[in-house]
Amino acid sequence: MTDSPRDARRLRVLAAMSGGVDSAVAAARAAEAGHDVTGVHLALSANPKSFRTGARGCCTVEDSRDARRAADVIGIPFYVWDLADRFREDVVDDFVAEYAAGRTPNPCLRCNEKIKFAALLDKAIALGFDAVCTGHYATVVINDDGTRELHRASDAAKDQSYVLGVLDERQLAHAMFPLGDTLTTKDEIRAEAERRDLAVAKKPDSHDICFIADGDTQGFLAKHLGSAEGEILDEDGTSLGTHSGAFGFTIGQRKGLRIGTPADDGKPRYVLDISPVNNTVTVGPVEALDVTALTAIKPRWCGTPPTGRATYTAQLRAHGEDVPVTAELVDGELLVEFDGEPVRGIAPGQAVVLYDGTRVVGSATIATTQRARAGAGAGAGSGAGSHGQA
């Protein structure tokens, strides 16, 4: 049975309203289904800008005002909750620390885990709310025994279950995603918002990282971590040039390397390994990025943890394709082997999310990778290079 607002009993629902069209329509649908809905905008920035920079960001004063206007049109109470300190500690500081350690984090997963379905949910439950409603495209299914499962959205093109793979069964019990079980395009969502007289109907989507409004991730990291010149090396350890901070790179990166010496074969080079210990970046050919297996830590399960070896599909990026894998939980670590072709450009710090059909089994943070080609990167063959230490 699908847990849509229309199927459930009347609930007290706290609708997280970012100021965008998806969360506004989700709140409107929850209210239309007969729930007692209250809107809340999360103030996540200590010094929010008045206006958005282009179509980026979602934490400005303008966004707060857009959310309030949408709540007024829907006819629900509205509040602004200041979670800036918690957001800085759990998301922004974590983001900076991960890059400093040579890893590539996903702040959206961390925000869902620590803010929207932890800090916000805990406060909501303490105030007597039954559920937190968001504009994510995913589906919660209630089984006959009352347990809940997280599934992909009905429209695979808009599915956001990857960034929700950190939710456990308790959090799923209080999660509501009114947009997830309807086959509607984004244009249709905007048309629905317009029919509901919501001014956000034509508002551009937010992109990139919400707390980096101008999209300059490298500049943001340089501001927090400073500049530290280091060497760019080839696979043999030969210096090819310098950089101003290893944190400015990620595994699989091709652009922005600024290497003066061309490769012998004339082909592009890619970042193979990042070592924060000696502040070096190793580059090489694209085939050296092929990964056959990985180890992931800090697993979180959307229900009962799996036992033994089993086959799944795995998603490794927010908009990545499914790949067939065999996975097993050993001593608290998730061991994942790719059953088909090797996968390229996997960076420690990213999340691997396992699926059984459309059901989200759980997620874990990639710690190490095993390369297909011997000698490719510092951790090739062993999966335990300097970049993968966690």
Helices and strands as residue ranges (DSSP letters): E 12-16, H 21-32, E 36-43, H 61-74, E 78-82, H 84-87, I 88-92, H 93-100, H 107-111, I 112-119, H 120-126, E 131-133, E 138-142, E 148-152, G 156-158, G 161-164, H 169-172, E 175-176, H 186-195, G 199-202, H 217-225, E 230-233, E 239-243, G 246-248, E 270-275, E 280-284, G 286-289, E 290-301, E 310-315, E 323-330, E 333-338, E 343-344, E 351-356, E 359-371, G 386-388
